[in-house]
Amino acid sequence: MSHQERSSVRAAYIHKAEHLGERMLMLQWWAAYLDANRMAAITPFDYAKINSSFR
């Protein structure tokens, strides 16, 4: 197909960069969750319920 990348190496890097914004948000959320666990034990589910700033 003409829309597919011919180089598999190039295609892999394009695919990685495609969702970079979502990955950054996920890592920021995870870092904030870990910081919250320093103060008190909390599950990711409970943390998500009380913290809507990443949505």
Buried (B, 14 or more C-beta within 10 A) or exposed (E): EEEEEEEEEEEEEEEEEEEEEEEEEEEEBEEBBEEBEEEEEBEEEEBBEEBEEEE
